């Protein structure tokens, strides 16, 4: 489904209060109870369940709305690895390996409180930065072999004074015999901070992203090569 494609939902909507989240996550939709639509109480309308995670929690509301004025930074890099293999390695990649300090930004030293495997919307974790700060991260979209998106909020470092939160997205696209990886960060500024993010902050953050994506590609290619090494005759 592409952006701008009209979708008819009809009776599906009242039975799925978080319909958009369910579609993004590829979750099964609840069947509507048509007999209750014109009843005298809430049954069949406001009592329908929302999309749970394995801990019984609903997904966090999406950070960025269509009307928000955000600051977007995108970087991309090619790899000779096939798209399905690049995605398989990239999605659960070890964060401290690829997010190292690039002044003035800290690297990631570890991850705590991961709720589930990083392979479906609703998974959560807390990246730990090497300056002692942390953030809340949630996987909001996951299309196997193609793309995944996440949002970062609850920063305890200087970003807490600049943004409400950040939406990140990786897209993995075929490129000849290899893959083009496109990575986007979308910042939702706090009031009065957009000029700072769009100005002096952008080139610094882009440098941080370029360095991290370069390490991602290195991990992808070295991991892919090691899994394809031919067996030697004994």
C-alpha positions in Angstrom: 0.0 0.0 0.0 1.5 3.3 -1.0 1.0 6.8 0.5 -2.2 8.3 -0.8 -3.9 5.0 -1.7 -7.6 5.2 -0.6 -8.6 2.3 1.7 -12.2 1.3 2.5 -12.5 0.2 6.1 -16.3 0.3 6.7 -17.4 -1.9 9.6 -13.9 -2.9 10.3 -13.2 0.5 12.0 -15.3 0.2 15.2 -14.0 -3.3 15.8 -10.4 -2.2 15.6 -9.8 1.1 17.6 -6.1 1.1 16.6 -6.7 0.0 13.0 -3.8 2.0 11.5 -1.4 0.3 14.0 -2.8 -3.1 13.2 -2.3 -2.6 9.4 1.3 -1.3 9.8 2.1 -4.3 12.1 0.4 -6.8 9.8 -1.7 -8.0 12.7 -5.0 -9.9 12.2 -8.1 -7.6 12.4 -11.0 -8.2 14.8 -14.3 -9.2 13.2 -17.0 -6.6 13.8 -20.2 -7.6 15.7 -22.8 -6.1 13.4 -25.7 -7.1 15.7 -24.4 -4.7 18.3 -23.9 -1.7 16.1 -27.4 -0.3 16.8 -27.8 -1.5 20.4 -28.4 0.6 23.5 -24.9 0.3 25.0 -21.2 0.3 24.2 -20.9 -3.3 23.2 -19.4 -3.8 19.7 -18.2 -0.2 19.5 -16.0 1.0 22.4 -15.2 -2.3 24.1 -13.2 -3.8 21.3 -9.6 -4.7 22.1 -6.6 -2.8 20.9 -3.4 -4.4 19.5 -1.4 -5.9 22.3 2.2 -6.7 22.7 3.4 -9.8 24.4 3.2 -7.9 27.7 -0.4 -7.0 27.1 0.4 -3.3 26.4 -0.9 -1.3 23.5 1.5 0.3 21.1 2.5 3.9 21.9 0.8 6.5 19.8 2.8 7.5 16.8 5.1 10.5 17.6 4.7 12.5 14.4 1.4 13.7 12.9 1.0 14.9 9.3 0.7 18.5 10.3 3.9 18.5 12.4 6.8 20.6 11.1 9.8 18.3 11.5 13.5 18.3 10.6 14.5 15.4 8.4 18.0 14.1 7.7 18.6 11.2 5.3 21.8 9.3 4.4 22.3 6.2 2.2 24.9 3.7 1.3 25.2 0.8 -1.1 26.4 -2.7 -0.3 27.1 -5.7 -2.5 25.0 -7.9 -0.2 21.6 -9.1 -1.4 18.6 -7.2 0.0 17.2 -10.1 2.0 20.5 -10.8 3.6 21.2 -7.1 4.3 17.9 -6.7 6.1 18.3 -9.9 8.1 21.6 -8.6 9.5 20.6 -5.0 9.8 17.4 -5.1 11.7 18.8 -6.8 14.9 22.3 -5.3 14.6 24.3 -4.8 17.8 23.9 -1.1 18.6 27.2 -0.6 20.5 29.1 -2.0 17.5 27.8 0.6 15.0 26.9 3.6 17.2 30.3 4.9 18.4 31.0 8.5 19.6 31.3 11.1 16.9 31.8 14.5 18.6 29.7 16.1 20.0 27.4 13.0 20.2 28.0 10.0 22.5 28.0 6.4 21.3 25.8 3.6 22.5 27.3 1.5 25.3 24.5 -1.1 25.7 20.8 -1.9 25.6 18.6 -2.6 28.6 15.0 -3.7 29.2 14.3 -5.1 25.7 10.9 -6.6 25.8 10.9 -8.9 22.8 12.8 -9.8 19.7 13.4 -6.8 17.4 11.3 -8.2 14.6 7.8 -6.8 15.0 6.0 -3.5 15.9 5.6 -3.0 19.6 9.0 -4.2 20.8 10.7 -1.8 23.2 14.1 -1.2 24.7 16.3 1.4 26.3 19.6 2.3 24.5 22.3 3.4 27.0 24.7 6.1 25.9 28.3 6.2 27.0 27.8 9.6 28.6 25.4 7.9 31.2 22.2 9.0 29.5 19.5 6.9 27.9 16.4 7.0 25.7 13.1 5.0 25.2 12.9 3.2 21.9 9.9 1.4 20.3 9.7 -0.4 17.0 6.6 1.1 15.3 6.7 -0.6 11.8 8.3 -3.7 10.5 8.0 -5.0 6.9 10.2 -8.2 6.7 13.0 -7.8 4.1 12.1 -4.3 3.2 11.9 -1.7 6.0 11.5 -0.9 9.7 10.7 2.2 11.7 11.1 3.2 15.3 10.7 6.2 17.6 12.9 7.5 20.3 11.6 9.5 23.2 12.4 10.1 26.8 16.0 11.3 26.3 18.0 12.1 29.4 20.7 14.0 27.6 20.8 17.3 25.7 18.3 16.1 23.1 15.6 16.4 25.8 16.0 20.2 25.4 15.7 20.1 21.6 13.1 17.5 20.6 9.9 15.9 21.7 11.2 12.8 20.0 12.7 11.2 16.9 11.3 8.9 14.2 13.9 6.7 12.5 13.4 4.5 9.4 15.6 2.1 7.5 14.6 1.1 3.9 16.4 -1.7 2.2 16.0 -1.6 -1.6 17.4 -3.8 -4.5 20.2 -2.0 -6.3 21.6 -4.1 -9.2 23.1 -7.2 -7.7 23.3 -5.5 -4.3 21.3 -3.2 -2.0 20.7 0.4 -1.4 20.2 1.2 2.3 18.4 4.5 3.0 18.2 5.7 6.6 16.1 8.7 7.7 15.9 10.5 11.0 12.9 12.8 11.5 13.1 15.2 14.5 10.0 16.6 16.1 11.3 19.9 17.6 10.3 21.5 20.8 8.7 24.9 20.4 11.3 27.4 19.3 14.0 24.8 18.6 13.4 24.1 14.9 15.8 26.7 13.7 18.6 25.1 15.8 17.9 21.6 14.5 17.6 22.7 10.9 20.7 24.9 11.1 23.9 24.0 13.0 22.7 20.7 14.3 22.0 19.1 10.9 25.5 18.7 9.5 26.8 17.4 12.9 24.0 14.8 13.1 24.5 13.8 9.4 28.1 13.1 10.1 27.1 10.9 13.1 24.7 9.0 10.8 27.2 8.5 8.0 29.7 7.0 10.4 27.1 4.7 11.9 25.8 3.6 8.5 29.3 2.9 7.3 29.8 0.5 10.2 26.4 -1.1 9.5 27.4 -1.9 6.0 30.8 -3.3 7.3 28.9 -5.6 9.7 26.5 -6.6 6.9 29.2 -7.5 4.4 31.6 -9.2 6.9 28.7 -11.3 8.3 27.4 -12.1 4.9 30.9 -13.2 3.7 31.4 -15.4 6.7 28.1 -17.2 6.2 28.9 -17.9 2.5 32.5 -19.2 2.9 32.8 -22.5 1.1 33.7 -25.6 3.0 37.3 -26.7 2.6 38.0 -30.3 1.8 39.6 -32.2 4.7 
